[in-house]
Amino acid sequence: MTTSDTEPQDTPADSPAWLPAIALPDLAWRKATASNPSGDCVEVAALPDGDVAVRNSRAPHGPALVYTRAELAAFVDGVRGGEFDDLAP
């Protein structure tokens, strides 16, 4: 495995935007109880440094996007405020 396989591309080393699943430690992934049974879900996990990883449950070994708690809070506030209602059925 090369460094390019485990390091995010085009981002500063101290603030990766994504990580390959193999680069993450064993995490406690969770999803909303309202998720559908077919597995089309978004899962989240707290990282040891306080950031939050987000992945597609259909691709658990694929990339995980990494956000700070502040970034995730801003997104959740937008969801609660209806800013993304046009994207959901």
PDB file of N, CA, C and O in Angstrom:
ATOM      1  N   MET A   1       0.854  -1.176   0.000  1.00  0.00           N
ATOM      2  CA  MET A   1       0.000   0.000   0.000  1.00  0.00           C
ATOM      3  C   MET A   1       0.899   1.237   0.000  1.00  0.00           C
ATOM      4  O   MET A   1       1.896   1.290   0.719  1.00  0.00           O
ATOM      5  N   THR A   2       0.546   2.197  -0.787  1.00  0.00           N
ATOM      6  CA  THR A   2       1.312   3.431  -0.859  1.00  0.00           C
ATOM      7  C   THR A   2       0.646   4.506  -0.016  1.00  0.00           C
ATOM      8  O   THR A   2      -0.502   4.356   0.402  1.00  0.00           O
ATOM      9  N   THR A   3       1.359   5.577   0.229  1.00  0.00           N
ATOM     10  CA  THR A   3       0.788   6.700   0.980  1.00  0.00           C
ATOM     11  C   THR A   3      -0.440   7.249   0.280  1.00  0.00           C
ATOM     12  O   THR A   3      -1.393   7.668   0.938  1.00  0.00           O
ATOM     13  N   SER A   4      -0.432   7.253  -1.042  1.00  0.00           N
ATOM     14  CA  SER A   4      -1.580   7.791  -1.772  1.00  0.00           C
ATOM     15  C   SER A   4      -2.841   6.958  -1.544  1.00  0.00           C
ATOM     16  O   SER A   4      -3.950   7.448  -1.753  1.00  0.00           O
ATOM     17  N   ASP A   5      -2.679   5.699  -1.113  1.00  0.00           N
ATOM     18  CA  ASP A   5      -3.839   4.862  -0.814  1.00  0.00           C
ATOM     19  C   ASP A   5      -4.480   5.207   0.528  1.00  0.00           C
ATOM     20  O   ASP A   5      -5.658   4.921   0.746  1.00  0.00           O
ATOM     21  N   THR A   6      -3.716   5.816   1.423  1.00  0.00           N
ATOM     22  CA  THR A   6      -4.225   6.061   2.766  1.00  0.00           C
ATOM     23  C   THR A   6      -4.327   7.533   3.136  1.00  0.00           C
ATOM     24  O   THR A   6      -4.876   7.865   4.187  1.00  0.00           O
ATOM     25  N   GLU A   7      -3.819   8.403   2.310  1.00  0.00           N
ATOM     26  CA  GLU A   7      -3.855   9.831   2.601  1.00  0.00           C
ATOM     27  C   GLU A   7      -4.854  10.534   1.701  1.00  0.00           C
ATOM     28  O   GLU A   7      -4.915  10.241   0.507  1.00  0.00           O
ATOM     29  N   PRO A   8      -5.648  11.466   2.252  1.00  0.00           N
ATOM     30  CA  PRO A   8      -6.560  12.251   1.410  1.00  0.00           C
ATOM     31  C   PRO A   8      -5.771  13.033   0.369  1.00  0.00           C
ATOM     32  O   PRO A   8      -4.633  13.432   0.614  1.00  0.00           O
ATOM     33  N   GLN A   9      -6.366  13.246  -0.764  1.00  0.00           N
ATOM     34  CA  GLN A   9      -5.714  13.986  -1.834  1.00  0.00           C
ATOM     35  C   GLN A   9      -6.190  15.435  -1.847  1.00  0.00           C
ATOM     36  O   GLN A   9      -7.353  15.716  -1.558  1.00  0.00           O
ATOM     37  N   ASP A  10      -5.293  16.344  -2.178  1.00  0.00           N
ATOM     38  CA  ASP A  10      -5.615  17.757  -2.365  1.00  0.00           C
ATOM     39  C   ASP A  10      -6.184  18.422  -1.121  1.00  0.00           C
ATOM     40  O   ASP A  10      -6.993  19.342  -1.239  1.00  0.00           O
ATOM     41  N   THR A  11      -5.784  17.981   0.070  1.00  0.00           N
ATOM     42  CA  THR A  11      -6.183  18.634   1.310  1.00  0.00           C
ATOM     43  C   THR A  11      -4.976  18.721   2.219  1.00  0.00           C
ATOM     44  O   THR A  11      -4.073  17.890   2.118  1.00  0.00           O
ATOM     45  N   PRO A  12      -4.933  19.714   3.112  1.00  0.00           N
ATOM     46  CA  PRO A  12      -3.821  19.795   4.050  1.00  0.00           C
ATOM     47  C   PRO A  12      -3.781  18.557   4.933  1.00  0.00           C
ATOM     48  O   PRO A  12      -4.827  18.013   5.285  1.00  0.00           O
ATOM     49  N   ALA A  13      -2.590  18.111   5.292  1.00  0.00           N
ATOM     50  CA  ALA A  13      -2.439  16.894   6.091  1.00  0.00           C
ATOM     51  C   ALA A  13      -3.111  17.004   7.449  1.00  0.00           C
ATOM     52  O   ALA A  13      -3.522  15.988   8.009  1.00  0.00           O
ATOM     53  N   ASP A  14      -3.234  18.211   7.995  1.00  0.00           N
ATOM     54  CA  ASP A  14      -3.828  18.347   9.326  1.00  0.00           C
ATOM     55  C   ASP A  14      -5.340  18.501   9.298  1.00  0.00           C
ATOM     56  O   ASP A  14      -5.947  18.585  10.366  1.00  0.00           O
ATOM     57  N   SER A  15      -5.980  18.544   8.140  1.00  0.00           N
ATOM     58  CA  SER A  15      -7.437  18.662   8.088  1.00  0.00           C
ATOM     59  C   SER A  15      -7.999  17.918   6.883  1.00  0.00           C
ATOM     60  O   SER A  15      -8.464  18.537   5.926  1.00  0.00           O
ATOM     61  N   PRO A  16      -7.956  16.580   6.934  1.00  0.00           N
ATOM     62  CA  PRO A  16      -8.449  15.816   5.791  1.00  0.00           C
ATOM     63  C   PRO A  16      -9.950  15.974   5.608  1.00  0.00           C
ATOM     64  O   PRO A  16     -10.698  16.062   6.582  1.00  0.00           O
ATOM     65  N   ALA A  17     -10.382  16.007   4.367  1.00  0.00           N
ATOM     66  CA  ALA A  17     -11.810  16.085   4.066  1.00  0.00           C
ATOM     67  C   ALA A  17     -12.412  14.691   3.995  1.00  0.00           C
ATOM     68  O   ALA A  17     -13.623  14.529   4.149  1.00  0.00           O
ATOM     69  N   TRP A  18     -11.578  13.684   3.764  1.00  0.00           N
ATOM     70  CA  TRP A  18     -12.056  12.302   3.726  1.00  0.00           C
ATOM     71  C   TRP A  18     -10.906  11.378   4.074  1.00  0.00           C
ATOM     72  O   TRP A  18      -9.733  11.734   3.967  1.00  0.00           O
ATOM     73  N   LEU A  19     -11.279  10.191   4.490  1.00  0.00           N
ATOM     74  CA  LEU A  19     -10.293   9.162   4.788  1.00  0.00           C
ATOM     75  C   LEU A  19     -10.801   7.840   4.232  1.00  0.00           C
ATOM     76  O   LEU A  19     -12.003   7.575   4.269  1.00  0.00           O
ATOM     77  N   PRO A  20      -9.906   7.011   3.720  1.00  0.00           N
ATOM     78  CA  PRO A  20     -10.362   5.680   3.337  1.00  0.00           C
ATOM     79  C   PRO A  20     -10.689   4.887   4.603  1.00  0.00           C
ATOM     80  O   PRO A  20     -10.061   5.092   5.642  1.00  0.00           O
ATOM     81  N   ALA A  21     -11.644   4.006   4.523  1.00  0.00           N
ATOM     82  CA  ALA A  21     -12.083   3.252   5.697  1.00  0.00           C
ATOM     83  C   ALA A  21     -10.931   2.519   6.372  1.00  0.00           C
ATOM     84  O   ALA A  21     -10.914   2.391   7.596  1.00  0.00           O
ATOM     85  N   ILE A  22      -9.971   2.039   5.594  1.00  0.00           N
ATOM     86  CA  ILE A  22      -8.858   1.294   6.192  1.00  0.00           C
ATOM     87  C   ILE A  22      -7.974   2.166   7.078  1.00  0.00           C
ATOM     88  O   ILE A  22      -7.220   1.647   7.901  1.00  0.00           O
ATOM     89  N   ALA A  23      -8.060   3.481   6.918  1.00  0.00           N
ATOM     90  CA  ALA A  23      -7.251   4.387   7.725  1.00  0.00           C
ATOM     91  C   ALA A  23      -7.918   4.750   9.049  1.00  0.00           C
ATOM     92  O   ALA A  23      -7.302   5.389   9.902  1.00  0.00           O
ATOM     93  N   LEU A  24      -9.178   4.344   9.223  1.00  0.00           N
ATOM     94  CA  LEU A  24      -9.906   4.669  10.441  1.00  0.00           C
ATOM     95  C   LEU A  24      -9.783   3.544  11.456  1.00  0.00           C
ATOM     96  O   LEU A  24      -9.779   2.370  11.086  1.00  0.00           O
ATOM     97  N   PRO A  25      -9.684   3.895  12.732  1.00  0.00           N
ATOM     98  CA  PRO A  25      -9.671   2.851  13.759  1.00  0.00           C
ATOM     99  C   PRO A  25     -11.066   2.243  13.876  1.00  0.00           C
ATOM    100  O   PRO A  25     -12.011   2.710  13.240  1.00  0.00           O
ATOM    101  N   ASP A  26     -11.183   1.221  14.677  1.00  0.00           N
ATOM    102  CA  ASP A  26     -12.511   0.649  14.924  1.00  0.00           C
ATOM    103  C   ASP A  26     -13.385   1.719  15.544  1.00  0.00           C
ATOM    104  O   ASP A  26     -13.078   2.250  16.611  1.00  0.00           O
ATOM    105  N   LEU A  27     -14.471   2.028  14.869  1.00  0.00           N
ATOM    106  CA  LEU A  27     -15.369   3.083  15.321  1.00  0.00           C
ATOM    107  C   LEU A  27     -16.746   2.517  15.604  1.00  0.00           C
ATOM    108  O   LEU A  27     -17.115   1.469  15.074  1.00  0.00           O
ATOM    109  N   ALA A  28     -17.503   3.205  16.436  1.00  0.00           N
ATOM    110  CA  ALA A  28     -18.888   2.831  16.708  1.00  0.00           C
ATOM    111  C   ALA A  28     -19.774   3.615  15.742  1.00  0.00           C
ATOM    112  O   ALA A  28     -20.220   4.717  16.062  1.00  0.00           O
ATOM    113  N   TRP A  29     -20.028   3.052  14.572  1.00  0.00           N
ATOM    114  CA  TRP A  29     -20.864   3.690  13.568  1.00  0.00           C
ATOM    115  C   TRP A  29     -22.321   3.577  13.987  1.00  0.00           C
ATOM    116  O   TRP A  29     -22.737   2.559  14.542  1.00  0.00           O
ATOM    117  N   ARG A  30     -23.094   4.623  13.721  1.00  0.00           N
ATOM    118  CA  ARG A  30     -24.528   4.576  14.027  1.00  0.00           C
ATOM    119  C   ARG A  30     -25.304   5.323  12.954  1.00  0.00           C
ATOM    120  O   ARG A  30     -24.774   6.183  12.251  1.00  0.00           O
ATOM    121  N   LYS A  31     -26.588   4.958  12.852  1.00  0.00           N
ATOM    122  CA  LYS A  31     -27.461   5.616  11.893  1.00  0.00           C
ATOM    123  C   LYS A  31     -28.785   5.901  12.573  1.00  0.00           C
ATOM    124  O   LYS A  31     -29.078   5.366  13.642  1.00  0.00           O
ATOM    125  N   ALA A  32     -29.575   6.743  11.948  1.00  0.00           N
ATOM    126  CA  ALA A  32     -30.866   7.129  12.517  1.00  0.00           C
ATOM    127  C   ALA A  32     -31.802   5.935  12.580  1.00  0.00           C
ATOM    128  O   ALA A  32     -31.777   5.071  11.703  1.00  0.00           O
ATOM    129  N   THR A  33     -32.618   5.888  13.606  1.00  0.00           N
ATOM    130  CA  THR A  33     -33.605   4.819  13.730  1.00  0.00           C
ATOM    131  C   THR A  33     -34.645   4.906  12.616  1.00  0.00           C
ATOM    132  O   THR A  33     -35.335   3.924  12.340  1.00  0.00           O
ATOM    133  N   ALA A  34     -34.764   6.053  11.980  1.00  0.00           N
ATOM    134  CA  ALA A  34     -35.716   6.224  10.874  1.00  0.00           C
ATOM    135  C   ALA A  34     -35.152   5.726   9.542  1.00  0.00           C
ATOM    136  O   ALA A  34     -35.831   5.810   8.519  1.00  0.00           O
ATOM    137  N   SER A  35     -33.930   5.213   9.542  1.00  0.00           N
ATOM    138  CA  SER A  35     -33.324   4.711   8.311  1.00  0.00           C
ATOM    139  C   SER A  35     -34.141   3.551   7.764  1.00  0.00           C
ATOM    140  O   SER A  35     -34.766   2.800   8.513  1.00  0.00           O
ATOM    141  N   ASN A  36     -34.124   3.420   6.431  1.00  0.00           N
ATOM    142  CA  ASN A  36     -34.926   2.353   5.831  1.00  0.00           C
ATOM    143  C   ASN A  36     -34.204   1.008   5.938  1.00  0.00           C
ATOM    144  O   ASN A  36     -32.976   0.972   6.018  1.00  0.00           O
ATOM    145  N   PRO A  37     -34.949  -0.087   5.939  1.00  0.00           N
ATOM    146  CA  PRO A  37     -34.358  -1.410   6.132  1.00  0.00           C
ATOM    147  C   PRO A  37     -33.485  -1.900   4.983  1.00  0.00           C
ATOM    148  O   PRO A  37     -32.755  -2.877   5.151  1.00  0.00           O
ATOM    149  N   SER A  38     -33.538  -1.252   3.826  1.00  0.00           N
ATOM    150  CA  SER A  38     -32.724  -1.702   2.696  1.00  0.00           C
ATOM    151  C   SER A  38     -31.266  -1.252   2.820  1.00  0.00           C
ATOM    152  O   SER A  38     -30.433  -1.620   1.993  1.00  0.00           O
ATOM    153  N   GLY A  39     -30.956  -0.463   3.840  1.00  0.00           N
ATOM    154  CA  GLY A  39     -29.580  -0.063   4.075  1.00  0.00           C
ATOM    155  C   GLY A  39     -29.149   1.194   3.363  1.00  0.00           C
ATOM    156  O   GLY A  39     -27.954   1.486   3.322  1.00  0.00           O
ATOM    157  N   ASP A  40     -30.072   1.953   2.801  1.00  0.00           N
ATOM    158  CA  ASP A  40     -29.730   3.204   2.136  1.00  0.00           C
ATOM    159  C   ASP A  40     -29.640   4.303   3.193  1.00  0.00           C
ATOM    160  O   ASP A  40     -30.555   5.112   3.344  1.00  0.00           O
ATOM    161  N   CYS A  41     -28.532   4.319   3.916  1.00  0.00           N
ATOM    162  CA  CYS A  41     -28.431   5.195   5.078  1.00  0.00           C
ATOM    163  C   CYS A  41     -27.092   5.920   5.116  1.00  0.00           C
ATOM    164  O   CYS A  41     -26.120   5.518   4.477  1.00  0.00           O
ATOM    165  N   VAL A  42     -27.078   6.977   5.870  1.00  0.00           N
ATOM    166  CA  VAL A  42     -25.853   7.675   6.201  1.00  0.00           C
ATOM    167  C   VAL A  42     -25.510   7.284   7.632  1.00  0.00           C
ATOM    168  O   VAL A  42     -26.373   7.317   8.509  1.00  0.00           O
ATOM    169  N   GLU A  43     -24.265   6.916   7.871  1.00  0.00           N
ATOM    170  CA  GLU A  43     -23.814   6.544   9.202  1.00  0.00           C
ATOM    171  C   GLU A  43     -22.798   7.564   9.696  1.00  0.00           C
ATOM    172  O   GLU A  43     -22.057   8.144   8.902  1.00  0.00           O
ATOM    173  N   VAL A  44     -22.763   7.780  10.998  1.00  0.00           N
ATOM    174  CA  VAL A  44     -21.816   8.712  11.601  1.00  0.00           C
ATOM    175  C   VAL A  44     -21.056   8.016  12.723  1.00  0.00           C
ATOM    176  O   VAL A  44     -21.544   7.061  13.325  1.00  0.00           O
ATOM    177  N   ALA A  45     -19.855   8.513  12.990  1.00  0.00           N
ATOM    178  CA  ALA A  45     -19.040   7.987  14.088  1.00  0.00           C
ATOM    179  C   ALA A  45     -18.144   9.100  14.608  1.00  0.00           C
ATOM    180  O   ALA A  45     -17.600   9.887  13.833  1.00  0.00           O
ATOM    181  N   ALA A  46     -17.998   9.158  15.911  1.00  0.00           N
ATOM    182  CA  ALA A  46     -17.086  10.126  16.529  1.00  0.00           C
ATOM    183  C   ALA A  46     -15.656   9.617  16.383  1.00  0.00           C
ATOM    184  O   ALA A  46     -15.377   8.444  16.631  1.00  0.00           O
ATOM    185  N   LEU A  47     -14.758  10.501  15.980  1.00  0.00           N
ATOM    186  CA  LEU A  47     -13.340  10.167  15.874  1.00  0.00           C
ATOM    187  C   LEU A  47     -12.636  10.533  17.175  1.00  0.00           C
ATOM    188  O   LEU A  47     -13.110  11.404  17.905  1.00  0.00           O
ATOM    189  N   PRO A  48     -11.526   9.892  17.476  1.00  0.00           N
ATOM    190  CA  PRO A  48     -10.819  10.160  18.728  1.00  0.00           C
ATOM    191  C   PRO A  48     -10.431  11.636  18.928  1.00  0.00           C
ATOM    192  O   PRO A  48     -10.338  12.103  20.063  1.00  0.00           O
ATOM    193  N   ASP A  49     -10.207  12.363  17.830  1.00  0.00           N
ATOM    194  CA  ASP A  49      -9.809  13.772  17.956  1.00  0.00           C
ATOM    195  C   ASP A  49     -11.001  14.724  18.099  1.00  0.00           C
ATOM    196  O   ASP A  49     -10.814  15.937  18.192  1.00  0.00           O
ATOM    197  N   GLY A  50     -12.235  14.177  18.118  1.00  0.00           N
ATOM    198  CA  GLY A  50     -13.421  15.011  18.278  1.00  0.00           C
ATOM    199  C   GLY A  50     -14.168  15.280  16.986  1.00  0.00           C
ATOM    200  O   GLY A  50     -15.323  15.702  17.020  1.00  0.00           O
ATOM    201  N   ASP A  51     -13.528  15.043  15.843  1.00  0.00           N
ATOM    202  CA  ASP A  51     -14.220  15.217  14.571  1.00  0.00           C
ATOM    203  C   ASP A  51     -15.249  14.106  14.386  1.00  0.00           C
ATOM    204  O   ASP A  51     -15.324  13.174  15.187  1.00  0.00           O
ATOM    205  N   VAL A  52     -16.041  14.217  13.321  1.00  0.00           N
ATOM    206  CA  VAL A  52     -17.091  13.237  13.049  1.00  0.00           C
ATOM    207  C   VAL A  52     -16.901  12.696  11.631  1.00  0.00           C
ATOM    208  O   VAL A  52     -16.754  13.458  10.675  1.00  0.00           O
ATOM    209  N   ALA A  53     -16.908  11.371  11.514  1.00  0.00           N
ATOM    210  CA  ALA A  53     -16.815  10.724  10.207  1.00  0.00           C
ATOM    211  C   ALA A  53     -18.223  10.381   9.736  1.00  0.00           C
ATOM    212  O   ALA A  53     -19.076   9.998  10.536  1.00  0.00           O
ATOM    213  N   VAL A  54     -18.460  10.519   8.438  1.00  0.00           N
ATOM    214  CA  VAL A  54     -19.755  10.222   7.830  1.00  0.00           C
ATOM    215  C   VAL A  54     -19.495   9.305   6.638  1.00  0.00           C
ATOM    216  O   VAL A  54     -18.617   9.569   5.817  1.00  0.00           O
ATOM    217  N   ARG A  55     -20.277   8.215   6.552  1.00  0.00           N
ATOM    218  CA  ARG A  55     -20.099   7.296   5.429  1.00  0.00           C
ATOM    219  C   ARG A  55     -21.448   6.790   4.930  1.00  0.00           C
ATOM    220  O   ARG A  55     -22.471   6.935   5.599  1.00  0.00           O
ATOM    221  N   ASN A  56     -21.426   6.203   3.756  1.00  0.00           N
ATOM    222  CA  ASN A  56     -22.593   5.581   3.149  1.00  0.00           C
ATOM    223  C   ASN A  56     -22.661   4.145   3.672  1.00  0.00           C
ATOM    224  O   ASN A  56     -21.692   3.399   3.535  1.00  0.00           O
ATOM    225  N   SER A  57     -23.781   3.748   4.264  1.00  0.00           N
ATOM    226  CA  SER A  57     -23.883   2.402   4.825  1.00  0.00           C
ATOM    227  C   SER A  57     -23.782   1.314   3.760  1.00  0.00           C
ATOM    228  O   SER A  57     -23.436   0.177   4.080  1.00  0.00           O
ATOM    229  N   ARG A  58     -24.074   1.638   2.511  1.00  0.00           N
ATOM    230  CA  ARG A  58     -23.952   0.650   1.428  1.00  0.00           C
ATOM    231  C   ARG A  58     -22.504   0.424   1.033  1.00  0.00           C
ATOM    232  O   ARG A  58     -22.198  -0.548   0.342  1.00  0.00           O
ATOM    233  N   ALA A  59     -21.612   1.301   1.458  1.00  0.00           N
ATOM    234  CA  ALA A  59     -20.188   1.169   1.129  1.00  0.00           C
ATOM    235  C   ALA A  59     -19.362   1.355   2.395  1.00  0.00           C
ATOM    236  O   ALA A  59     -18.609   2.323   2.494  1.00  0.00           O
ATOM    237  N   PRO A  60     -19.485   0.449   3.371  1.00  0.00           N
ATOM    238  CA  PRO A  60     -18.811   0.633   4.650  1.00  0.00           C
ATOM    239  C   PRO A  60     -17.289   0.642   4.574  1.00  0.00           C
ATOM    240  O   PRO A  60     -16.633   1.132   5.493  1.00  0.00           O
ATOM    241  N   HIS A  61     -16.717   0.112   3.504  1.00  0.00           N
ATOM    242  CA  HIS A  61     -15.263   0.122   3.344  1.00  0.00           C
ATOM    243  C   HIS A  61     -14.807   1.224   2.401  1.00  0.00           C
ATOM    244  O   HIS A  61     -13.619   1.349   2.106  1.00  0.00           O
ATOM    245  N   GLY A  62     -15.752   2.016   1.934  1.00  0.00           N
ATOM    246  CA  GLY A  62     -15.432   3.123   1.043  1.00  0.00           C
ATOM    247  C   GLY A  62     -14.960   4.334   1.827  1.00  0.00           C
ATOM    248  O   GLY A  62     -14.613   4.216   3.003  1.00  0.00           O
ATOM    249  N   PRO A  63     -14.945   5.484   1.196  1.00  0.00           N
ATOM    250  CA  PRO A  63     -14.451   6.686   1.887  1.00  0.00           C
ATOM    251  C   PRO A  63     -15.419   7.168   2.957  1.00  0.00           C
ATOM    252  O   PRO A  63     -16.633   6.981   2.864  1.00  0.00           O
ATOM    253  N   ALA A  64     -14.849   7.785   3.957  1.00  0.00           N
ATOM    254  CA  ALA A  64     -15.634   8.443   5.001  1.00  0.00           C
ATOM    255  C   ALA A  64     -15.284   9.917   4.953  1.00  0.00           C
ATOM    256  O   ALA A  64     -14.108  10.280   4.981  1.00  0.00           O
ATOM    257  N   LEU A  65     -16.278  10.754   4.883  1.00  0.00           N
ATOM    258  CA  LEU A  65     -16.055  12.198   4.931  1.00  0.00           C
ATOM    259  C   LEU A  65     -15.855  12.590   6.382  1.00  0.00           C
ATOM    260  O   LEU A  65     -16.500  12.034   7.271  1.00  0.00           O
ATOM    261  N   VAL A  66     -14.971  13.538   6.628  1.00  0.00           N
ATOM    262  CA  VAL A  66     -14.658  13.948   7.991  1.00  0.00           C
ATOM    263  C   VAL A  66     -15.003  15.416   8.169  1.00  0.00           C
ATOM    264  O   VAL A  66     -14.591  16.267   7.380  1.00  0.00           O
ATOM    265  N   TYR A  67     -15.770  15.700   9.224  1.00  0.00           N
ATOM    266  CA  TYR A  67     -16.209  17.058   9.537  1.00  0.00           C
ATOM    267  C   TYR A  67     -15.881  17.395  10.978  1.00  0.00           C
ATOM    268  O   TYR A  67     -15.826  16.517  11.839  1.00  0.00           O
ATOM    269  N   THR A  68     -15.664  18.671  11.228  1.00  0.00           N
ATOM    270  CA  THR A  68     -15.536  19.112  12.617  1.00  0.00           C
ATOM    271  C   THR A  68     -16.933  19.123  13.230  1.00  0.00           C
ATOM    272  O   THR A  68     -17.935  19.089  12.515  1.00  0.00           O
ATOM    273  N   ARG A  69     -16.988  19.169  14.543  1.00  0.00           N
ATOM    274  CA  ARG A  69     -18.298  19.240  15.207  1.00  0.00           C
ATOM    275  C   ARG A  69     -19.029  20.520  14.804  1.00  0.00           C
ATOM    276  O   ARG A  69     -20.251  20.513  14.656  1.00  0.00           O
ATOM    277  N   ALA A  70     -18.297  21.609  14.626  1.00  0.00           N
ATOM    278  CA  ALA A  70     -18.926  22.873  14.220  1.00  0.00           C
ATOM    279  C   ALA A  70     -19.525  22.765  12.815  1.00  0.00           C
ATOM    280  O   ALA A  70     -20.623  23.266  12.570  1.00  0.00           O
ATOM    281  N   GLU A  71     -18.815  22.121  11.901  1.00  0.00           N
ATOM    282  CA  GLU A  71     -19.348  21.931  10.543  1.00  0.00           C
ATOM    283  C   GLU A  71     -20.604  21.071  10.566  1.00  0.00           C
ATOM    284  O   GLU A  71     -21.587  21.381   9.894  1.00  0.00           O
ATOM    285  N   LEU A  72     -20.570  19.994  11.339  1.00  0.00           N
ATOM    286  CA  LEU A  72     -21.740  19.125  11.425  1.00  0.00           C
ATOM    287  C   LEU A  72     -22.909  19.855  12.086  1.00  0.00           C
ATOM    288  O   LEU A  72     -24.054  19.698  11.662  1.00  0.00           O
ATOM    289  N   ALA A  73     -22.634  20.643  13.106  1.00  0.00           N
ATOM    290  CA  ALA A  73     -23.697  21.413  13.773  1.00  0.00           C
ATOM    291  C   ALA A  73     -24.339  22.400  12.807  1.00  0.00           C
ATOM    292  O   ALA A  73     -25.557  22.578  12.825  1.00  0.00           O
ATOM    293  N   ALA A  74     -23.537  23.040  11.969  1.00  0.00           N
ATOM    294  CA  ALA A  74     -24.084  23.981  10.984  1.00  0.00           C
ATOM    295  C   ALA A  74     -24.989  23.257   9.996  1.00  0.00           C
ATOM    296  O   ALA A  74     -26.044  23.772   9.626  1.00  0.00           O
ATOM    297  N   PHE A  75     -24.581  22.063   9.568  1.00  0.00           N
ATOM    298  CA  PHE A  75     -25.411  21.286   8.649  1.00  0.00           C
ATOM    299  C   PHE A  75     -26.722  20.874   9.321  1.00  0.00           C
ATOM    300  O   PHE A  75     -27.794  21.026   8.734  1.00  0.00           O
ATOM    301  N   VAL A  76     -26.642  20.359  10.541  1.00  0.00           N
ATOM    302  CA  VAL A  76     -27.849  19.935  11.263  1.00  0.00           C
ATOM    303  C   VAL A  76     -28.786  21.121  11.472  1.00  0.00           C
ATOM    304  O   VAL A  76     -30.002  20.982  11.338  1.00  0.00           O
ATOM    305  N   ASP A  77     -28.235  22.271  11.796  1.00  0.00           N
ATOM    306  CA  ASP A  77     -29.070  23.472  11.934  1.00  0.00           C
ATOM    307  C   ASP A  77     -29.793  23.792  10.625  1.00  0.00           C
ATOM    308  O   ASP A  77     -30.965  24.167  10.635  1.00  0.00           O
ATOM    309  N   GLY A  78     -29.096  23.644   9.508  1.00  0.00           N
ATOM    310  CA  GLY A  78     -29.717  23.876   8.204  1.00  0.00           C
ATOM    311  C   GLY A  78     -30.833  22.877   7.923  1.00  0.00           C
ATOM    312  O   GLY A  78     -31.880  23.240   7.387  1.00  0.00           O
ATOM    313  N   VAL A  79     -30.603  21.616   8.291  1.00  0.00           N
ATOM    314  CA  VAL A  79     -31.643  20.591   8.106  1.00  0.00           C
ATOM    315  C   VAL A  79     -32.851  20.939   8.959  1.00  0.00           C
ATOM    316  O   VAL A  79     -33.983  20.935   8.476  1.00  0.00           O
ATOM    317  N   ARG A  80     -32.606  21.238  10.226  1.00  0.00           N
ATOM    318  CA  ARG A  80     -33.720  21.590  11.123  1.00  0.00           C
ATOM    319  C   ARG A  80     -34.463  22.829  10.649  1.00  0.00           C
ATOM    320  O   ARG A  80     -35.671  22.949  10.856  1.00  0.00           O
ATOM    321  N   GLY A  81     -33.749  23.750  10.014  1.00  0.00           N
ATOM    322  CA  GLY A  81     -34.361  24.982   9.525  1.00  0.00           C
ATOM    323  C   GLY A  81     -35.042  24.829   8.179  1.00  0.00           C
ATOM    324  O   GLY A  81     -35.593  25.800   7.660  1.00  0.00           O
ATOM    325  N   GLY A  82     -35.020  23.646   7.604  1.00  0.00           N
ATOM    326  CA  GLY A  82     -35.714  23.397   6.343  1.00  0.00           C
ATOM    327  C   GLY A  82     -34.945  23.782   5.096  1.00  0.00           C
ATOM    328  O   GLY A  82     -35.514  23.801   4.004  1.00  0.00           O
ATOM    329  N   GLU A  83     -33.653  24.091   5.233  1.00  0.00           N
ATOM    330  CA  GLU A  83     -32.872  24.545   4.085  1.00  0.00           C
ATOM    331  C   GLU A  83     -32.686  23.479   2.997  1.00  0.00           C
ATOM    332  O   GLU A  83     -32.335  23.807   1.863  1.00  0.00           O
ATOM    333  N   PHE A  84     -32.918  22.212   3.336  1.00  0.00           N
ATOM    334  CA  PHE A  84     -32.699  21.137   2.374  1.00  0.00           C
ATOM    335  C   PHE A  84     -33.973  20.357   2.087  1.00  0.00           C
ATOM    336  O   PHE A  84     -33.920  19.267   1.518  1.00  0.00           O
ATOM    337  N   ASP A  85     -35.099  20.898   2.471  1.00  0.00           N
ATOM    338  CA  ASP A  85     -36.374  20.190   2.275  1.00  0.00           C
ATOM    339  C   ASP A  85     -36.650  19.866   0.816  1.00  0.00           C
ATOM    340  O   ASP A  85     -37.320  18.876   0.523  1.00  0.00           O
ATOM    341  N   ASP A  86     -36.147  20.678  -0.102  1.00  0.00           N
ATOM    342  CA  ASP A  86     -36.374  20.434  -1.515  1.00  0.00           C
ATOM    343  C   ASP A  86     -35.621  19.200  -2.034  1.00  0.00           C
ATOM    344  O   ASP A  86     -35.878  18.743  -3.148  1.00  0.00           O
ATOM    345  N   LEU A  87     -34.702  18.668  -1.240  1.00  0.00           N
ATOM    346  CA  LEU A  87     -33.903  17.520  -1.674  1.00  0.00           C
ATOM    347  C   LEU A  87     -34.482  16.181  -1.211  1.00  0.00           C
ATOM    348  O   LEU A  87     -34.009  15.127  -1.635  1.00  0.00           O
ATOM    349  N   ALA A  88     -35.483  16.211  -0.360  1.00  0.00           N
ATOM    350  CA  ALA A  88     -36.092  14.972   0.165  1.00  0.00           C
ATOM    351  C   ALA A  88     -37.522  14.855  -0.317  1.00  0.00           C
ATOM    352  O   ALA A  88     -38.223  15.854  -0.479  1.00  0.00           O
ATOM    353  N   PRO A  89     -37.949  13.613  -0.547  1.00  0.00           N
ATOM    354  CA  PRO A  89     -39.332  13.434  -1.013  1.00  0.00           C
ATOM    355  C   PRO A  89     -40.356  13.825   0.029  1.00  0.00           C
ATOM    356  O   PRO A  89     -41.558  13.729  -0.219  1.00  0.00           O
TER     357      PRO A  89
END
